[in-house]
Amino acid sequence: MKISYLLHIVLVACITGCSLSDPVNSDDGNLPGSDRDIHGCIGSAGYSWCSRSNQCERPWELAEKEGFDNNREQFEAYCKG
């Protein structure tokens, strides 16, 4: 009787342990790159929306490519145009 009782406890523990979600692989929205804005730009990767080019841009790369100063004001002024 004691062995049967012990076997049931072990079986319940195994089933319960298998049914728990895996916290390492859970999709809680905190994965790298999951911070997309309304245009799909990933802010944590340095991207911001630029209406002028109609795509996500990295401000420092666009500043170098288009020849304006690398600062937020210049980026916004360029992208509004």
N, C-alpha and C positions, 0 to 999 in steps of 0.2 A: 504494500500500500504506500509506504514512504517513497519507494522508487518511482511509482506511478505519479505521485504528487510532485516529486522533484522533476520528473520528465516534463510534466505539464508547465511547470514554472519556467524551465529552460526553453521550451517551445514558444511560450508566450513572449519571453524576453527576446528571442531571435526574431520572431515576426514583428514585434514592435520596433526593434532596432532596424530592420530592413525597410520599414515603412516611413521612417523619418527622412525628411528632405536633406539633401547634402548642402550645407551652408556654403561650401567652397564654390560649388557650381550653380548656386541659385542665381536667377536673373532678377536682381533687385534694383536695376537701373543705375548701379554705381560702377559699371564696367568702364574701362578706358574707352573714350570715344563716344560715350553715351550721352554727351551733353550737347546735342545738336540743337541749333536754334530753328526758327520757323522756316528758314531757307535751306536748312540741312548743313549749315556750317558748323564745324566742330571747334568750339572756342578753346578747349584745352590743348588743341593742336595749333592754336594761333590764327585760325581762320575767322574772318569777318566778311559779311556780305558787302559787295560792291555793286551798286545799281548800274554804274557806267559799263562795267564789263559783264554784268549779269551773271556773276559767279562768285564763289567763295574765294577770297584772296588772303594771303598773309601780308599785312601792311608793309613790313620791311622789305619783302621781295618785290612788291608792287612799286614801292618808293624807288628802289634801285633800278627797276626796269623802266619806269616812266620818268625818272629824274626829278622827283620832288623830295622835300625833307621828310625824314622818317619820324613823324609824330602823328598823333591822333587827329589833330586839326587838319593837317595837310591831306591825310588819308580820306577823311570825311569830305573835305572840299573837292578832292579829285573824284571821289565816287558819286557825289551828288550830280556832277556835271554830265 
